[in-house]
Amino acid sequence: MSFQSNSNQFKKFGYFWHSQPSRPDGITFFDKGVLRPALYKARSIINGEAEGDLDAAKKELKLHGSYQDSLGTNITNDNPNMMSGRAAQHYADAVLLHEKLPSEAYGDALNMLHSYQSSHWRDAGADKRVIEHRTTLRYGADGKASKEPVACEFELVLGNALDGVREATAGDNRIVGEVELNGLLPKCILPYKASPTIKRARSNLKHNGMGRQTLTSREPTAYHLLSKSRICFR
């Protein structure tokens, strides 16, 4: 597959910016000009929007670790930490922007986490253990290990992430969801695009939860998050 025959794909998929200037250009061009169009075509075949070999299309998606989460979002090359982060943002957005009940928003976030699918090159067993650890009741409401647990690490992290956003937006009369910002960087021909969350061009939620740890740890990352939750103001 040549880049020349796919030159129209750059315009079709909006490749007018460089979201990772530190990433080698060769990898970026392959991702934007070859891989993404191939996955787009495969999904179109599976959805009945284009003609083609259905089995080959399914193999193409599996080859690159592509699947749809519980919200119907196309995900590629995923891992439990990335999925957990997206679920935390969805939870905060649902409560603060869409005025959902925390219990309802948590159910949606939990469904997202359980819809995670390991890519074939990852250790599916290890990924499953990470998710099981995060969703098993082990802690009290204070985030410490308890013999009478009422919460899991995932629930504590999401709760602390929501508290952090509320604290950072205190006094604001309007908050918005994720937006796109574009600008120029030195030595970059294409403009840079960023998507800060919660407040336009001002803050980006950084949840320090669910990091690497032993599965026998008595103190979950969620507990440490009580003192580490932060907002980076730009």
C-alpha positions as CSV (number, residue, x, y, z in Angstrom):
1,M,0.0,0.0,0.0
2,S,1.6,3.3,-1.1
3,F,1.2,6.7,0.5
4,Q,0.5,8.2,-2.8
5,S,-2.6,6.1,-3.4
6,N,-3.8,7.1,0.0
7,S,-3.0,10.8,-0.1
8,N,-6.7,11.8,0.0
9,Q,-7.0,9.9,3.3
10,F,-5.1,12.7,5.1
11,K,-7.8,15.2,4.3
12,K,-10.6,12.7,4.8
13,F,-9.5,12.0,8.3
14,G,-8.6,15.5,9.2
15,Y,-4.9,15.1,9.4
16,F,-4.0,18.8,9.6
17,W,-2.3,18.7,13.0
18,H,0.4,16.9,14.9
19,S,-0.9,15.8,18.3
20,Q,2.5,14.3,19.4
21,P,5.4,16.3,18.1
22,S,7.9,14.0,19.9
23,R,6.7,11.0,18.0
24,P,8.8,10.0,15.0
25,D,7.2,11.3,11.8
26,G,7.4,7.9,10.1
27,I,5.2,6.2,12.7
28,T,2.8,9.1,12.6
29,F,2.4,9.0,8.8
30,F,1.9,5.2,8.9
31,D,-0.7,5.6,11.7
32,K,-2.6,8.4,10.0
33,G,-2.2,7.4,6.3
34,V,-2.2,3.6,6.4
35,L,-3.4,2.1,9.7
36,R,-6.3,4.3,10.4
37,P,-7.8,4.0,6.8
38,A,-7.4,0.3,7.0
39,L,-9.3,0.1,10.3
40,Y,-11.9,2.5,9.0
41,K,-12.5,0.3,6.0
42,A,-12.7,-2.9,8.1
43,R,-15.3,-1.3,10.4
44,S,-17.3,-0.2,7.4
45,I,-17.4,-3.7,6.1
46,I,-18.4,-5.1,9.5
47,N,-21.1,-2.5,9.8
48,G,-22.5,-3.2,6.3
49,E,-21.5,0.2,5.0
50,A,-19.0,-1.2,2.4
51,E,-18.5,-4.3,0.5
52,G,-15.6,-6.7,1.3
53,D,-14.5,-9.8,3.1
54,L,-16.1,-9.9,6.5
55,D,-13.7,-12.4,8.0
56,A,-10.7,-10.5,6.7
57,A,-12.2,-7.3,8.2
58,K,-12.5,-8.9,11.6
59,K,-9.0,-10.2,11.4
60,E,-7.7,-6.8,10.5
61,L,-9.3,-5.3,13.7
62,K,-8.0,-8.1,15.9
63,L,-4.5,-7.8,14.4
64,H,-4.3,-4.2,15.6
65,G,-6.2,-4.6,18.9
66,S,-9.2,-2.7,17.8
67,Y,-12.6,-3.1,19.5
68,Q,-15.7,-1.1,20.6
69,D,-16.2,-0.3,24.3
70,S,-19.6,-0.3,26.1
71,L,-20.3,3.2,24.8
72,G,-19.7,2.2,21.2
73,T,-16.4,4.1,20.9
74,N,-13.7,2.6,18.7
75,I,-10.6,1.8,20.7
76,T,-7.2,0.6,19.4
77,N,-4.1,-0.6,21.2
78,D,-5.7,-0.3,24.6
79,N,-4.5,-1.2,28.1
80,P,-6.3,-1.3,31.6
81,N,-4.7,2.1,32.6
82,M,-5.9,3.9,29.5
83,M,-9.4,2.4,29.9
84,S,-9.5,3.3,33.6
85,G,-8.5,6.9,32.7
86,R,-11.3,7.2,30.1
87,A,-13.8,5.8,32.5
88,A,-12.8,8.4,35.2
89,Q,-13.2,11.2,32.7
90,H,-16.6,9.8,31.5
91,Y,-17.7,9.6,35.2
92,A,-16.7,13.2,35.9
93,D,-18.3,14.5,32.7
94,A,-21.5,12.6,33.3
95,V,-22.0,14.0,36.8
96,L,-20.8,17.6,36.3
97,L,-21.9,18.2,32.7
98,H,-24.8,15.9,32.1
99,E,-26.2,16.0,35.7
100,K,-26.4,12.2,36.0
101,L,-26.6,10.7,39.5
102,P,-23.2,9.5,40.7
103,S,-24.6,5.9,41.0
104,E,-25.7,5.9,37.4
105,A,-22.5,7.5,36.2
106,Y,-20.5,5.0,38.2
107,G,-22.4,2.1,36.6
108,D,-21.6,3.4,33.1
109,A,-17.9,3.8,34.0
110,L,-17.8,0.3,35.5
111,N,-19.4,-1.1,32.3
112,M,-16.7,0.7,30.3
113,L,-14.0,-0.9,32.4
114,H,-15.5,-4.4,32.0
115,S,-15.8,-3.9,28.2
116,Y,-12.0,-3.7,28.0
117,Q,-10.4,-6.2,25.6
118,S,-6.8,-7.1,25.6
119,S,-4.8,-6.9,22.4
120,H,-3.4,-10.3,21.2
121,W,0.2,-9.2,22.1
122,R,-0.7,-8.3,25.7
123,D,-1.0,-10.7,28.6
124,A,-4.7,-11.1,28.8
125,G,-4.5,-12.9,32.2
126,A,-2.5,-10.1,33.7
127,D,-4.9,-7.4,32.4
128,K,-7.8,-9.4,33.8
129,R,-6.2,-9.6,37.3
130,V,-5.6,-5.8,37.2
131,I,-9.2,-5.1,36.5
132,E,-10.4,-7.6,39.1
133,H,-8.2,-6.0,41.7
134,R,-9.6,-2.6,40.9
135,T,-13.2,-3.7,41.1
136,T,-13.0,-6.0,44.2
137,L,-14.4,-4.6,47.5
138,R,-11.3,-4.3,49.8
139,Y,-11.5,-0.8,51.4
140,G,-13.5,1.2,53.8
141,A,-14.9,4.6,52.9
142,D,-11.7,6.2,54.0
143,G,-9.7,4.3,51.4
144,K,-7.9,2.1,53.8
145,A,-8.0,-1.7,53.7
146,S,-10.8,-3.0,55.9
147,K,-12.1,-6.3,57.1
148,E,-15.6,-5.0,56.3
149,P,-15.0,-3.4,52.9
150,V,-17.6,-1.1,51.3
151,A,-15.6,0.2,48.3
152,C,-13.2,-0.9,45.6
153,E,-10.2,1.0,44.3
154,F,-12.0,2.0,41.1
155,E,-14.9,3.6,43.0
156,L,-12.5,5.5,45.3
157,V,-10.4,6.8,42.5
158,L,-13.4,8.0,40.5
159,G,-14.8,9.7,43.6
160,N,-11.6,11.5,44.3
161,A,-11.2,12.5,40.7
162,L,-14.7,14.1,40.8
163,D,-13.8,15.9,44.1
164,G,-10.7,17.2,42.5
165,V,-12.6,18.7,39.5
166,R,-15.2,20.2,41.8
167,E,-12.5,21.8,43.9
168,A,-10.7,23.2,40.8
169,T,-13.9,24.6,39.3
170,A,-15.3,26.1,42.5
171,G,-16.6,29.6,41.9
172,D,-17.0,29.1,38.1
173,N,-20.4,29.7,36.7
174,R,-19.9,27.5,33.7
175,I,-17.8,24.5,32.9
176,V,-17.5,22.7,29.6
177,G,-16.4,19.3,28.3
178,E,-13.4,18.4,26.3
179,V,-12.5,21.1,23.7
180,E,-9.9,21.4,20.9
181,L,-7.1,23.9,21.0
182,N,-4.8,24.5,18.1
183,G,-1.5,26.3,17.9
184,L,2.0,26.4,16.4
185,L,5.1,24.9,17.9
186,P,8.7,25.6,16.9
187,K,10.1,23.3,14.1
188,C,6.6,21.7,13.6
189,I,5.1,22.3,10.2
190,L,1.7,21.1,11.2
191,P,-0.1,22.9,14.1
192,Y,-0.4,21.2,17.5
193,K,-3.8,20.1,18.7
194,A,-4.6,19.6,22.4
195,S,-7.9,18.7,24.2
196,P,-8.0,20.1,27.7
197,T,-10.9,19.0,29.7
198,I,-13.5,20.5,32.0
199,K,-12.8,24.2,31.6
200,R,-12.0,25.8,28.3
201,A,-8.2,26.4,27.8
202,R,-7.6,26.6,31.5
203,S,-7.4,23.2,33.2
204,N,-6.8,19.6,32.6
205,L,-7.7,16.9,35.1
206,K,-4.7,14.7,36.2
207,H,-5.9,11.7,38.2
208,N,-2.9,9.9,39.7
209,G,-4.9,6.8,40.5
210,M,-4.6,3.1,39.6
211,G,-0.9,3.1,39.1
212,R,1.4,0.1,39.1
213,Q,1.4,-1.8,42.4
214,T,1.4,-5.3,43.8
215,L,-2.0,-6.9,43.9
216,T,-1.4,-7.7,47.6
217,S,-0.9,-4.1,48.6
218,R,-2.7,-3.0,51.7
219,E,-2.9,0.6,50.5
220,P,-4.5,1.2,47.2
221,T,-3.4,4.0,44.9
222,A,-6.9,5.4,45.4
223,Y,-6.0,6.1,49.0
224,H,-2.8,7.9,48.0
225,L,-4.9,9.9,45.6
226,L,-6.5,11.7,48.5
227,S,-3.3,13.7,48.8
228,K,-2.1,13.6,45.2
229,S,-5.2,14.6,43.2
230,R,-4.3,17.7,41.3
231,I,-5.3,20.0,38.5
232,C,-2.7,21.4,36.2
233,F,-3.6,25.0,35.3
234,R,-2.3,26.3,32.0
